[in-house]
Every structure is written in structure tokens, then in C-alpha cells.
């Protein structure tokens, strides 16, 4: 079976997640086609797809516009397939903010008119080296909401890779 992984990344964590998902698909013996929706020239044909996994990060309360446009444009094709939407956000890193992480996904579904078969809220990462002062303050006081997280130069991953593997494997087996 051919599985399509449709994704967009902001700072690179969702690309890493999409690559991880792709490796799980291949390990399960399936063919995989990876599509980056930020590439405006990419072919979004889903004709050969048996299932689709979608993955996108949340920044400033929403998924990337190009990703949402691609999903909205393909919503009728996607509705005919088994789909898993992986919404990546820092809010998914903390139990008390999971409702807010779900709100971001619900809002995307309302904007695109597409509801996936399955959903996964996955914690992202902080890449402090790529932030200016303003962005670092937004991350610390809004995205992390005062959680005492060491923000040293480099990457602070919150992604639970074992949980993601279990989610992907479960989706592939259904």
C-alpha cells in the first residue's frame, strides 16, 4: 500500500517528525510518498494513496497557511481515505494545555472543511538559536506559559517519539 505523508514545517521539527513517520511506514513494508506543501510546484495527487498522514506545526494559534490551503483543496479526496492528522505544538507538551492544542486542530478543521479519520496532538521543539529577543519572549511567556524549561542555545525537544511510533503503527494496522 502507498501511504502519502503530507506535511509542512516551520522551524524543522515537523520535518523531523515527517521523516520519522516515513521511516515507520517503510519499516512496516509500505511504499511512501512524501509531499511538502510549502513547495508550491509539488503534485498533490492522491490517486495512488491508500492512506494519508498529514503533519503540520502550530505557530501563533494556527497551522501554516499553505498547508491549510492544500488540505482544503484536497478535502474531498482526503475524505475518501483513511487519514491521520498530526498537529505539532508546544501546547501538546503539557497536560494542562492539551485542550488548547486540540482547539488549534479544531480551528484548522473548521477553516479547511476537512476532518481526519484520526488525530494526534504531538509536542514540538524549541530552537532557541533561531529566535530574536521578541520571539524568545513569546516562546517563554506564551507558548511555554511560564513552565520552567531550560532554554539554552540549541534545540529542546518535547516530542515523545515512542508515543508517536505507537500512534503511527496503530494507524497503519487499521
PyMOL CGO cylinders between C-alpha atoms (Angstrom):
from pymol import cmd
from pymol.cgo import CYLINDER

trace = [
    CYLINDER, 0.00, 0.00, 0.00, 1.21, 3.53, -0.75, 0.3, 1, 1, 1, 1, 1, 1,
    CYLINDER, 1.21, 3.53, -0.75, 0.97, 5.93, 2.17, 0.3, 1, 1, 1, 1, 1, 1,
    CYLINDER, 0.97, 5.93, 2.17, 1.21, 9.66, 1.45, 0.3, 1, 1, 1, 1, 1, 1,
    CYLINDER, 1.21, 9.66, 1.45, 2.80, 11.87, 4.10, 0.3, 1, 1, 1, 1, 1, 1,
    CYLINDER, 2.80, 11.87, 4.10, 1.61, 15.42, 3.53, 0.3, 1, 1, 1, 1, 1, 1,
    CYLINDER, 1.61, 15.42, 3.53, 3.46, 17.93, 5.73, 0.3, 1, 1, 1, 1, 1, 1,
    CYLINDER, 3.46, 17.93, 5.73, 4.81, 21.41, 6.23, 0.3, 1, 1, 1, 1, 1, 1,
    CYLINDER, 4.81, 21.41, 6.23, 7.40, 22.57, 8.72, 0.3, 1, 1, 1, 1, 1, 1,
    CYLINDER, 7.40, 22.57, 8.72, 8.23, 25.87, 10.34, 0.3, 1, 1, 1, 1, 1, 1,
    CYLINDER, 8.23, 25.87, 10.34, 11.47, 25.52, 12.24, 0.3, 1, 1, 1, 1, 1, 1,
    CYLINDER, 11.47, 25.52, 12.24, 12.30, 21.94, 11.28, 0.3, 1, 1, 1, 1, 1, 1,
    CYLINDER, 12.30, 21.94, 11.28, 10.71, 19.77, 13.98, 0.3, 1, 1, 1, 1, 1, 1,
    CYLINDER, 10.71, 19.77, 13.98, 7.74, 18.77, 11.83, 0.3, 1, 1, 1, 1, 1, 1,
    CYLINDER, 7.74, 18.77, 11.83, 10.14, 17.79, 9.02, 0.3, 1, 1, 1, 1, 1, 1,
    CYLINDER, 10.14, 17.79, 9.02, 11.95, 15.59, 11.56, 0.3, 1, 1, 1, 1, 1, 1,
    CYLINDER, 11.95, 15.59, 11.56, 8.59, 14.12, 12.61, 0.3, 1, 1, 1, 1, 1, 1,
    CYLINDER, 8.59, 14.12, 12.61, 7.61, 13.53, 8.95, 0.3, 1, 1, 1, 1, 1, 1,
    CYLINDER, 7.61, 13.53, 8.95, 10.94, 11.76, 8.34, 0.3, 1, 1, 1, 1, 1, 1,
    CYLINDER, 10.94, 11.76, 8.34, 10.34, 9.61, 11.44, 0.3, 1, 1, 1, 1, 1, 1,
    CYLINDER, 10.34, 9.61, 11.44, 6.84, 8.74, 10.21, 0.3, 1, 1, 1, 1, 1, 1,
    CYLINDER, 6.84, 8.74, 10.21, 8.23, 7.90, 6.77, 0.3, 1, 1, 1, 1, 1, 1,
    CYLINDER, 8.23, 7.90, 6.77, 10.76, 5.51, 8.31, 0.3, 1, 1, 1, 1, 1, 1,
    CYLINDER, 10.76, 5.51, 8.31, 8.00, 3.79, 10.33, 0.3, 1, 1, 1, 1, 1, 1,
    CYLINDER, 8.00, 3.79, 10.33, 5.93, 3.36, 7.16, 0.3, 1, 1, 1, 1, 1, 1,
    CYLINDER, 5.93, 3.36, 7.16, 8.86, 1.82, 5.27, 0.3, 1, 1, 1, 1, 1, 1,
    CYLINDER, 8.86, 1.82, 5.27, 9.70, -0.44, 8.23, 0.3, 1, 1, 1, 1, 1, 1,
    CYLINDER, 9.70, -0.44, 8.23, 6.10, -1.71, 8.11, 0.3, 1, 1, 1, 1, 1, 1,
    CYLINDER, 6.10, -1.71, 8.11, 6.65, -2.71, 4.46, 0.3, 1, 1, 1, 1, 1, 1,
    CYLINDER, 6.65, -2.71, 4.46, 4.63, 0.03, 2.77, 0.3, 1, 1, 1, 1, 1, 1,
    CYLINDER, 4.63, 0.03, 2.77, 5.56, 2.41, -0.03, 0.3, 1, 1, 1, 1, 1, 1,
    CYLINDER, 5.56, 2.41, -0.03, 5.59, 6.06, 0.94, 0.3, 1, 1, 1, 1, 1, 1,
    CYLINDER, 5.59, 6.06, 0.94, 5.32, 9.35, -0.92, 0.3, 1, 1, 1, 1, 1, 1,
    CYLINDER, 5.32, 9.35, -0.92, 6.31, 12.48, 0.99, 0.3, 1, 1, 1, 1, 1, 1,
    CYLINDER, 6.31, 12.48, 0.99, 4.84, 15.84, -0.02, 0.3, 1, 1, 1, 1, 1, 1,
    CYLINDER, 4.84, 15.84, -0.02, 5.98, 19.19, 1.42, 0.3, 1, 1, 1, 1, 1, 1,
    CYLINDER, 5.98, 19.19, 1.42, 3.08, 21.64, 1.00, 0.3, 1, 1, 1, 1, 1, 1,
    CYLINDER, 3.08, 21.64, 1.00, 5.43, 24.63, 1.21, 0.3, 1, 1, 1, 1, 1, 1,
    CYLINDER, 5.43, 24.63, 1.21, 6.62, 23.68, -2.30, 0.3, 1, 1, 1, 1, 1, 1,
    CYLINDER, 6.62, 23.68, -2.30, 4.05, 25.46, -4.47, 0.3, 1, 1, 1, 1, 1, 1,
    CYLINDER, 4.05, 25.46, -4.47, 5.05, 23.37, -7.52, 0.3, 1, 1, 1, 1, 1, 1,
    CYLINDER, 5.05, 23.37, -7.52, 4.51, 19.97, -5.89, 0.3, 1, 1, 1, 1, 1, 1,
    CYLINDER, 4.51, 19.97, -5.89, 1.99, 17.48, -7.29, 0.3, 1, 1, 1, 1, 1, 1,
    CYLINDER, 1.99, 17.48, -7.29, -0.71, 16.91, -4.66, 0.3, 1, 1, 1, 1, 1, 1,
    CYLINDER, -0.71, 16.91, -4.66, -2.31, 13.98, -6.45, 0.3, 1, 1, 1, 1, 1, 1,
    CYLINDER, -2.31, 13.98, -6.45, -3.66, 11.38, -4.02, 0.3, 1, 1, 1, 1, 1, 1,
    CYLINDER, -3.66, 11.38, -4.02, -4.73, 8.86, -6.69, 0.3, 1, 1, 1, 1, 1, 1,
    CYLINDER, -4.73, 8.86, -6.69, -2.21, 6.23, -5.61, 0.3, 1, 1, 1, 1, 1, 1,
    CYLINDER, -2.21, 6.23, -5.61, -2.74, 6.77, -1.88, 0.3, 1, 1, 1, 1, 1, 1,
    CYLINDER, -2.74, 6.77, -1.88, -4.11, 4.01, 0.31, 0.3, 1, 1, 1, 1, 1, 1,
    CYLINDER, -4.11, 4.01, 0.31, -3.87, 6.19, 3.42, 0.3, 1, 1, 1, 1, 1, 1,
    CYLINDER, -3.87, 6.19, 3.42, -2.65, 9.71, 4.19, 0.3, 1, 1, 1, 1, 1, 1,
    CYLINDER, -2.65, 9.71, 4.19, -0.78, 11.07, 7.18, 0.3, 1, 1, 1, 1, 1, 1,
    CYLINDER, -0.78, 11.07, 7.18, -0.82, 14.85, 7.49, 0.3, 1, 1, 1, 1, 1, 1,
    CYLINDER, -0.82, 14.85, 7.49, 1.57, 16.75, 9.76, 0.3, 1, 1, 1, 1, 1, 1,
    CYLINDER, 1.57, 16.75, 9.76, 1.95, 20.46, 10.45, 0.3, 1, 1, 1, 1, 1, 1,
    CYLINDER, 1.95, 20.46, 10.45, 3.14, 22.72, 13.25, 0.3, 1, 1, 1, 1, 1, 1,
    CYLINDER, 3.14, 22.72, 13.25, 1.16, 25.36, 15.09, 0.3, 1, 1, 1, 1, 1, 1,
    CYLINDER, 1.16, 25.36, 15.09, 2.59, 28.88, 15.28, 0.3, 1, 1, 1, 1, 1, 1,
    CYLINDER, 2.59, 28.88, 15.28, 0.54, 31.78, 16.58, 0.3, 1, 1, 1, 1, 1, 1,
    CYLINDER, 0.54, 31.78, 16.58, -2.54, 29.57, 17.05, 0.3, 1, 1, 1, 1, 1, 1,
    CYLINDER, -2.54, 29.57, 17.05, -2.66, 28.12, 13.53, 0.3, 1, 1, 1, 1, 1, 1,
    CYLINDER, -2.66, 28.12, 13.53, -1.11, 25.68, 11.13, 0.3, 1, 1, 1, 1, 1, 1,
    CYLINDER, -1.11, 25.68, 11.13, 0.77, 27.10, 8.10, 0.3, 1, 1, 1, 1, 1, 1,
    CYLINDER, 0.77, 27.10, 8.10, -1.49, 28.80, 5.60, 0.3, 1, 1, 1, 1, 1, 1,
    CYLINDER, -1.49, 28.80, 5.60, -0.12, 26.85, 2.60, 0.3, 1, 1, 1, 1, 1, 1,
    CYLINDER, -0.12, 26.85, 2.60, -0.76, 23.59, 4.46, 0.3, 1, 1, 1, 1, 1, 1,
    CYLINDER, -0.76, 23.59, 4.46, -4.34, 24.60, 5.26, 0.3, 1, 1, 1, 1, 1, 1,
    CYLINDER, -4.34, 24.60, 5.26, -4.91, 25.69, 1.65, 0.3, 1, 1, 1, 1, 1, 1,
    CYLINDER, -4.91, 25.69, 1.65, -3.59, 22.34, 0.36, 0.3, 1, 1, 1, 1, 1, 1,
    CYLINDER, -3.59, 22.34, 0.36, -5.76, 20.40, 2.82, 0.3, 1, 1, 1, 1, 1, 1,
    CYLINDER, -5.76, 20.40, 2.82, -8.82, 22.47, 1.97, 0.3, 1, 1, 1, 1, 1, 1,
    CYLINDER, -8.82, 22.47, 1.97, -8.24, 21.99, -1.77, 0.3, 1, 1, 1, 1, 1, 1,
    CYLINDER, -8.24, 21.99, -1.77, -7.86, 18.21, -1.33, 0.3, 1, 1, 1, 1, 1, 1,
    CYLINDER, -7.86, 18.21, -1.33, -10.61, 17.75, 1.29, 0.3, 1, 1, 1, 1, 1, 1,
    CYLINDER, -10.61, 17.75, 1.29, -12.89, 15.70, -0.99, 0.3, 1, 1, 1, 1, 1, 1,
    CYLINDER, -12.89, 15.70, -0.99, -10.08, 13.31, -1.98, 0.3, 1, 1, 1, 1, 1, 1,
    CYLINDER, -10.08, 13.31, -1.98, -8.90, 13.10, 1.64, 0.3, 1, 1, 1, 1, 1, 1,
    CYLINDER, -8.90, 13.10, 1.64, -12.43, 12.34, 2.86, 0.3, 1, 1, 1, 1, 1, 1,
    CYLINDER, -12.43, 12.34, 2.86, -12.39, 9.10, 0.81, 0.3, 1, 1, 1, 1, 1, 1,
    CYLINDER, -12.39, 9.10, 0.81, -9.22, 7.86, 2.53, 0.3, 1, 1, 1, 1, 1, 1,
    CYLINDER, -9.22, 7.86, 2.53, -8.14, 6.81, 5.99, 0.3, 1, 1, 1, 1, 1, 1,
    CYLINDER, -8.14, 6.81, 5.99, -6.26, 9.81, 7.39, 0.3, 1, 1, 1, 1, 1, 1,
    CYLINDER, -6.26, 9.81, 7.39, -4.20, 10.69, 10.45, 0.3, 1, 1, 1, 1, 1, 1,
    CYLINDER, -4.20, 10.69, 10.45, -3.60, 14.36, 11.26, 0.3, 1, 1, 1, 1, 1, 1,
    CYLINDER, -3.60, 14.36, 11.26, -0.50, 15.05, 13.39, 0.3, 1, 1, 1, 1, 1, 1,
    CYLINDER, -0.50, 15.05, 13.39, -0.77, 18.54, 14.88, 0.3, 1, 1, 1, 1, 1, 1,
    CYLINDER, -0.77, 18.54, 14.88, 2.59, 19.64, 16.32, 0.3, 1, 1, 1, 1, 1, 1,
    CYLINDER, 2.59, 19.64, 16.32, 2.65, 22.29, 19.04, 0.3, 1, 1, 1, 1, 1, 1,
    CYLINDER, 2.65, 22.29, 19.04, 4.32, 23.19, 22.31, 0.3, 1, 1, 1, 1, 1, 1,
    CYLINDER, 4.32, 23.19, 22.31, 0.90, 23.19, 23.97, 0.3, 1, 1, 1, 1, 1, 1,
    CYLINDER, 0.90, 23.19, 23.97, 0.83, 19.40, 23.43, 0.3, 1, 1, 1, 1, 1, 1,
    CYLINDER, 0.83, 19.40, 23.43, 3.91, 19.10, 25.66, 0.3, 1, 1, 1, 1, 1, 1,
    CYLINDER, 3.91, 19.10, 25.66, 1.99, 19.80, 28.86, 0.3, 1, 1, 1, 1, 1, 1,
    CYLINDER, 1.99, 19.80, 28.86, -1.15, 18.03, 30.14, 0.3, 1, 1, 1, 1, 1, 1,
    CYLINDER, -1.15, 18.03, 30.14, -2.80, 21.26, 31.30, 0.3, 1, 1, 1, 1, 1, 1,
    CYLINDER, -2.80, 21.26, 31.30, -2.63, 22.81, 27.81, 0.3, 1, 1, 1, 1, 1, 1,
    CYLINDER, -2.63, 22.81, 27.81, -3.81, 19.82, 25.75, 0.3, 1, 1, 1, 1, 1, 1,
    CYLINDER, -3.81, 19.82, 25.75, -7.27, 21.38, 25.40, 0.3, 1, 1, 1, 1, 1, 1,
    CYLINDER, -7.27, 21.38, 25.40, -5.70, 24.41, 23.77, 0.3, 1, 1, 1, 1, 1, 1,
    CYLINDER, -5.70, 24.41, 23.77, -3.67, 22.16, 21.44, 0.3, 1, 1, 1, 1, 1, 1,
    CYLINDER, -3.67, 22.16, 21.44, -6.94, 20.45, 20.48, 0.3, 1, 1, 1, 1, 1, 1,
    CYLINDER, -6.94, 20.45, 20.48, -8.54, 23.86, 19.86, 0.3, 1, 1, 1, 1, 1, 1,
    CYLINDER, -8.54, 23.86, 19.86, -5.84, 24.64, 17.26, 0.3, 1, 1, 1, 1, 1, 1,
    CYLINDER, -5.84, 24.64, 17.26, -6.68, 21.44, 15.41, 0.3, 1, 1, 1, 1, 1, 1,
    CYLINDER, -6.68, 21.44, 15.41, -10.42, 22.01, 15.66, 0.3, 1, 1, 1, 1, 1, 1,
    CYLINDER, -10.42, 22.01, 15.66, -9.99, 25.54, 14.27, 0.3, 1, 1, 1, 1, 1, 1,
    CYLINDER, -9.99, 25.54, 14.27, -7.95, 24.16, 11.35, 0.3, 1, 1, 1, 1, 1, 1,
    CYLINDER, -7.95, 24.16, 11.35, -10.68, 21.63, 10.62, 0.3, 1, 1, 1, 1, 1, 1,
    CYLINDER, -10.68, 21.63, 10.62, -13.26, 24.42, 10.60, 0.3, 1, 1, 1, 1, 1, 1,
    CYLINDER, -13.26, 24.42, 10.60, -11.15, 26.55, 8.23, 0.3, 1, 1, 1, 1, 1, 1,
    CYLINDER, -11.15, 26.55, 8.23, -10.38, 23.69, 5.81, 0.3, 1, 1, 1, 1, 1, 1,
    CYLINDER, -10.38, 23.69, 5.81, -13.68, 21.83, 5.96, 0.3, 1, 1, 1, 1, 1, 1,
    CYLINDER, -13.68, 21.83, 5.96, -11.74, 18.59, 6.48, 0.3, 1, 1, 1, 1, 1, 1,
    CYLINDER, -11.74, 18.59, 6.48, -11.98, 16.23, 9.45, 0.3, 1, 1, 1, 1, 1, 1,
    CYLINDER, -11.98, 16.23, 9.45, -9.35, 13.47, 9.59, 0.3, 1, 1, 1, 1, 1, 1,
    CYLINDER, -9.35, 13.47, 9.59, -10.18, 9.88, 10.48, 0.3, 1, 1, 1, 1, 1, 1,
    CYLINDER, -10.18, 9.88, 10.48, -7.71, 10.04, 13.38, 0.3, 1, 1, 1, 1, 1, 1,
    CYLINDER, -7.71, 10.04, 13.38, -5.89, 12.85, 15.18, 0.3, 1, 1, 1, 1, 1, 1,
    CYLINDER, -5.89, 12.85, 15.18, -2.69, 13.08, 17.19, 0.3, 1, 1, 1, 1, 1, 1,
    CYLINDER, -2.69, 13.08, 17.19, -1.52, 16.04, 19.24, 0.3, 1, 1, 1, 1, 1, 1,
    CYLINDER, -1.52, 16.04, 19.24, 2.27, 15.87, 19.26, 0.3, 1, 1, 1, 1, 1, 1,
    CYLINDER, 2.27, 15.87, 19.26, 4.66, 18.07, 21.21, 0.3, 1, 1, 1, 1, 1, 1,
    CYLINDER, 4.66, 18.07, 21.21, 7.16, 20.03, 19.15, 0.3, 1, 1, 1, 1, 1, 1,
    CYLINDER, 7.16, 20.03, 19.15, 10.50, 21.61, 19.97, 0.3, 1, 1, 1, 1, 1, 1,
    CYLINDER, 10.50, 21.61, 19.97, 12.10, 24.92, 20.86, 0.3, 1, 1, 1, 1, 1, 1,
    CYLINDER, 12.10, 24.92, 20.86, 15.01, 26.07, 18.72, 0.3, 1, 1, 1, 1, 1, 1,
    CYLINDER, 15.01, 26.07, 18.72, 16.42, 28.96, 20.72, 0.3, 1, 1, 1, 1, 1, 1,
    CYLINDER, 16.42, 28.96, 20.72, 19.26, 29.72, 18.34, 0.3, 1, 1, 1, 1, 1, 1,
    CYLINDER, 19.26, 29.72, 18.34, 16.83, 30.82, 15.63, 0.3, 1, 1, 1, 1, 1, 1,
    CYLINDER, 16.83, 30.82, 15.63, 14.84, 33.30, 17.75, 0.3, 1, 1, 1, 1, 1, 1,
    CYLINDER, 14.84, 33.30, 17.75, 15.35, 37.01, 18.15, 0.3, 1, 1, 1, 1, 1, 1,
    CYLINDER, 15.35, 37.01, 18.15, 14.63, 38.62, 21.52, 0.3, 1, 1, 1, 1, 1, 1,
    CYLINDER, 14.63, 38.62, 21.52, 10.93, 39.17, 20.77, 0.3, 1, 1, 1, 1, 1, 1,
    CYLINDER, 10.93, 39.17, 20.77, 10.39, 35.60, 19.56, 0.3, 1, 1, 1, 1, 1, 1,
    CYLINDER, 10.39, 35.60, 19.56, 12.19, 34.15, 22.59, 0.3, 1, 1, 1, 1, 1, 1,
    CYLINDER, 12.19, 34.15, 22.59, 9.89, 36.13, 24.89, 0.3, 1, 1, 1, 1, 1, 1,
    CYLINDER, 9.89, 36.13, 24.89, 6.81, 34.89, 23.04, 0.3, 1, 1, 1, 1, 1, 1,
    CYLINDER, 6.81, 34.89, 23.04, 8.04, 31.29, 23.38, 0.3, 1, 1, 1, 1, 1, 1,
    CYLINDER, 8.04, 31.29, 23.38, 8.82, 31.69, 27.07, 0.3, 1, 1, 1, 1, 1, 1,
    CYLINDER, 8.82, 31.69, 27.07, 5.70, 33.61, 28.15, 0.3, 1, 1, 1, 1, 1, 1,
    CYLINDER, 5.70, 33.61, 28.15, 3.04, 32.46, 25.68, 0.3, 1, 1, 1, 1, 1, 1,
    CYLINDER, 3.04, 32.46, 25.68, 3.94, 29.08, 24.20, 0.3, 1, 1, 1, 1, 1, 1,
    CYLINDER, 3.94, 29.08, 24.20, 5.55, 27.71, 27.36, 0.3, 1, 1, 1, 1, 1, 1,
    CYLINDER, 5.55, 27.71, 27.36, 3.28, 29.76, 29.67, 0.3, 1, 1, 1, 1, 1, 1,
    CYLINDER, 3.28, 29.76, 29.67, 5.76, 30.07, 32.48, 0.3, 1, 1, 1, 1, 1, 1,
    CYLINDER, 5.76, 30.07, 32.48, 6.85, 26.41, 32.53, 0.3, 1, 1, 1, 1, 1, 1,
    CYLINDER, 6.85, 26.41, 32.53, 10.34, 26.35, 33.95, 0.3, 1, 1, 1, 1, 1, 1,
    CYLINDER, 10.34, 26.35, 33.95, 12.12, 24.96, 30.91, 0.3, 1, 1, 1, 1, 1, 1,
    CYLINDER, 12.12, 24.96, 30.91, 15.84, 25.42, 30.39, 0.3, 1, 1, 1, 1, 1, 1,
    CYLINDER, 15.84, 25.42, 30.39, 16.13, 27.39, 27.15, 0.3, 1, 1, 1, 1, 1, 1,
    CYLINDER, 16.13, 27.39, 27.15, 19.79, 27.13, 26.32, 0.3, 1, 1, 1, 1, 1, 1,
    CYLINDER, 19.79, 27.13, 26.32, 21.17, 27.63, 22.84, 0.3, 1, 1, 1, 1, 1, 1,
    CYLINDER, 21.17, 27.63, 22.84, 20.24, 24.75, 20.63, 0.3, 1, 1, 1, 1, 1, 1,
    CYLINDER, 20.24, 24.75, 20.63, 17.20, 22.52, 20.49, 0.3, 1, 1, 1, 1, 1, 1,
    CYLINDER, 17.20, 22.52, 20.49, 14.91, 21.46, 23.34, 0.3, 1, 1, 1, 1, 1, 1,
    CYLINDER, 14.91, 21.46, 23.34, 12.69, 18.64, 22.04, 0.3, 1, 1, 1, 1, 1, 1,
    CYLINDER, 12.69, 18.64, 22.04, 9.41, 17.76, 23.70, 0.3, 1, 1, 1, 1, 1, 1,
    CYLINDER, 9.41, 17.76, 23.70, 8.34, 15.16, 21.10, 0.3, 1, 1, 1, 1, 1, 1,
    CYLINDER, 8.34, 15.16, 21.10, 7.53, 11.77, 22.61, 0.3, 1, 1, 1, 1, 1, 1,
    CYLINDER, 7.53, 11.77, 22.61, 8.97, 9.54, 19.89, 0.3, 1, 1, 1, 1, 1, 1,
    CYLINDER, 8.97, 9.54, 19.89, 7.73, 6.29, 21.45, 0.3, 1, 1, 1, 1, 1, 1,
    CYLINDER, 7.73, 6.29, 21.45, 4.15, 7.58, 21.63, 0.3, 1, 1, 1, 1, 1, 1,
    CYLINDER, 4.15, 7.58, 21.63, 4.38, 8.84, 18.04, 0.3, 1, 1, 1, 1, 1, 1,
    CYLINDER, 4.38, 8.84, 18.04, 5.68, 5.43, 16.88, 0.3, 1, 1, 1, 1, 1, 1,
    CYLINDER, 5.68, 5.43, 16.88, 2.75, 3.73, 18.61, 0.3, 1, 1, 1, 1, 1, 1,
    CYLINDER, 2.75, 3.73, 18.61, 0.26, 6.14, 17.01, 0.3, 1, 1, 1, 1, 1, 1,
    CYLINDER, 0.26, 6.14, 17.01, 1.68, 5.65, 13.52, 0.3, 1, 1, 1, 1, 1, 1,
    CYLINDER, 1.68, 5.65, 13.52, 1.93, 1.87, 13.87, 0.3, 1, 1, 1, 1, 1, 1,
    CYLINDER, 1.93, 1.87, 13.87, -1.66, 1.69, 15.12, 0.3, 1, 1, 1, 1, 1, 1,
    CYLINDER, -1.66, 1.69, 15.12, -2.87, 3.83, 12.20, 0.3, 1, 1, 1, 1, 1, 1,
    CYLINDER, -2.87, 3.83, 12.20, -1.01, 1.66, 9.68, 0.3, 1, 1, 1, 1, 1, 1,
    CYLINDER, -1.01, 1.66, 9.68, -2.53, -1.52, 11.11, 0.3, 1, 1, 1, 1, 1, 1,
    CYLINDER, -2.53, -1.52, 11.11, -6.15, -0.34, 10.81, 0.3, 1, 1, 1, 1, 1, 1,
]
cmd.load_cgo(trace, "trace")
